[in-house]
Amino acid sequence: MDPIRQSIQQVLATLPEGSSLAFDDAARETLATQAEQYWQLLQKWNATIRLTGAQSDQDFAYRHLADSLYGLCVMGDLPEQPRCLDVGAGAGLPSYPLAMALPESQWDLAESHRRRCSFLQQVRRSLSWMTRIQVKTVRVAGDPNKES
């Protein structure tokens, strides 16, 4: 089994008993195929702009994909169509893997660096199943007049 599929299997096996995030074999295969497509784009862009330190399928699978998907273990019961915000989206981790695993979710990605935003927008355009993601080039900051 390739590292991406193995990583997905390991993460999904750790979901709590009776979790509402049940994945059948077809859903696992779809998730693996989508993760591979995302990884291919990430590798291509990583050659030009540094988005991640992952250099191999195994690095991506365990350092990024699994790490992102472990968020499923702590999310609990979600609304039928959850809306999520990723501030400082960077290379789209964890938002893109979570969007793959939660096909009914809506995502807003906020990233202040234009080059990273260009990558995020290219992923959205290139992968037809990423239509429920919006990418904005914006800096998110707290109120400068308030003390921490």
C-alpha positions as CSV (number, residue, x, y, z in Angstrom):
1,M,0.0,0.0,0.0
2,D,1.3,3.5,-0.9
3,P,2.1,6.0,1.9
4,I,-0.8,8.2,1.2
5,R,-3.4,5.4,1.4
6,Q,-1.6,3.9,4.4
7,S,-1.6,7.2,6.2
8,I,-5.4,7.7,5.5
9,Q,-6.1,4.2,6.8
10,Q,-4.2,4.8,10.0
11,V,-5.9,8.1,10.7
12,L,-9.4,6.9,10.0
13,A,-8.8,3.8,12.2
14,T,-8.2,6.2,15.2
15,L,-11.6,7.9,14.9
16,P,-13.7,7.3,18.1
17,E,-16.2,4.4,18.1
18,G,-19.6,5.5,16.7
19,S,-18.1,8.6,15.2
20,S,-20.4,10.4,12.8
21,L,-17.4,10.6,10.4
22,A,-17.7,7.0,9.2
23,F,-15.8,6.3,5.9
24,D,-16.7,3.4,3.7
25,D,-14.2,1.9,1.2
26,A,-15.4,4.1,-1.6
27,A,-15.0,7.3,0.5
28,R,-11.5,6.2,1.5
29,E,-10.5,5.7,-2.1
30,T,-11.9,9.1,-3.1
31,L,-10.0,10.7,-0.3
32,A,-6.8,9.0,-1.3
33,T,-7.2,10.0,-5.0
34,Q,-7.9,13.6,-4.1
35,A,-5.0,13.7,-1.7
36,E,-2.7,12.4,-4.5
37,Q,-3.9,15.1,-6.9
38,Y,-3.3,17.8,-4.3
39,W,0.2,16.4,-3.5
40,Q,1.1,16.5,-7.2
41,L,0.2,20.2,-7.4
42,L,2.0,20.9,-4.1
43,Q,5.1,19.3,-5.4
44,K,5.0,21.3,-8.7
45,W,4.6,24.6,-6.9
46,N,7.1,23.7,-4.1
47,A,9.8,23.7,-6.7
48,T,9.2,27.5,-7.3
49,I,8.0,28.7,-3.9
50,R,8.6,27.0,-0.7
51,L,5.3,25.8,0.6
52,T,6.3,22.7,2.6
53,G,9.4,20.8,3.5
54,A,7.9,17.5,2.3
55,Q,10.1,15.9,-0.3
56,S,8.6,12.5,-0.8
57,D,5.2,10.8,-0.8
58,Q,5.9,9.4,2.7
59,D,6.9,12.9,4.0
60,F,3.6,14.3,2.7
61,A,1.5,11.4,3.9
62,Y,2.8,11.4,7.5
63,R,3.9,15.0,8.1
64,H,1.1,16.8,6.4
65,L,-1.9,14.6,5.4
66,A,-2.1,12.5,8.6
67,D,-1.5,15.6,10.7
68,S,-4.3,17.5,9.0
69,L,-6.7,14.6,9.1
70,Y,-6.1,14.0,12.9
71,G,-8.3,17.1,13.3
72,L,-11.3,14.8,12.5
73,C,-10.6,13.0,15.8
74,V,-11.4,16.1,17.9
75,M,-14.0,17.8,15.8
76,G,-16.9,15.9,17.4
77,D,-20.4,16.1,15.8
78,L,-20.5,18.7,13.1
79,P,-23.5,20.4,11.5
80,E,-24.6,18.9,8.2
81,Q,-22.8,21.6,6.2
82,P,-20.1,23.0,8.4
83,R,-18.5,26.3,7.5
84,C,-14.8,26.6,8.4
85,L,-12.2,29.3,8.4
86,D,-8.4,28.7,8.0
87,V,-6.5,31.9,8.9
88,G,-2.9,31.8,7.6
89,A,-3.8,29.0,5.2
90,G,-0.3,28.7,3.8
91,A,-0.1,25.6,1.6
92,G,-3.7,24.7,2.4
93,L,-2.9,22.5,5.4
94,P,-5.1,21.4,7.2
95,S,-7.9,22.9,5.3
96,Y,-7.6,21.1,1.9
97,P,-7.3,17.6,3.5
98,L,-10.2,18.3,5.8
99,A,-12.3,19.6,2.9
100,M,-11.6,16.3,1.1
101,A,-12.7,14.3,4.2
102,L,-15.8,16.5,4.8
103,P,-17.3,16.9,1.3
104,E,-20.3,18.9,2.6
105,S,-18.1,21.5,4.3
106,Q,-17.6,25.1,3.1
107,W,-14.1,26.6,3.6
108,D,-12.8,30.2,3.7
109,L,-9.0,30.4,3.4
110,A,-7.3,33.6,4.5
111,E,-3.7,34.1,3.5
112,S,-1.7,37.3,3.5
113,H,1.1,36.2,1.1
114,R,0.1,36.6,-2.5
115,R,2.3,33.8,-3.8
116,R,0.7,31.3,-1.4
117,C,-2.7,32.6,-2.3
118,S,-1.9,32.1,-6.0
119,F,-1.1,28.4,-5.1
120,L,-4.3,28.0,-3.1
121,Q,-6.4,29.5,-6.0
122,Q,-4.6,27.3,-8.5
123,V,-5.5,24.2,-6.5
124,R,-9.1,25.3,-6.3
125,R,-9.2,25.9,-10.1
126,S,-7.3,22.7,-11.0
127,L,-9.3,20.3,-8.8
128,S,-12.9,20.4,-9.8
129,W,-14.0,19.0,-6.4
130,M,-12.7,22.1,-4.6
131,T,-15.6,24.3,-5.5
132,R,-16.7,24.8,-1.9
133,I,-13.5,26.7,-1.0
134,Q,-13.0,30.5,-1.2
135,V,-9.5,32.0,-1.0
136,K,-8.9,35.6,0.0
137,T,-5.6,37.5,0.1
138,V,-6.0,39.2,3.4
139,R,-4.1,39.9,6.6
140,V,-6.1,38.9,9.7
141,A,-5.0,40.8,12.8
142,G,-6.4,41.6,16.2
143,D,-7.4,45.0,17.4
144,P,-4.2,47.0,17.7
145,N,-5.9,49.3,20.3
146,K,-6.5,46.4,22.7
147,E,-3.9,45.0,25.1
148,S,-3.3,41.3,25.0
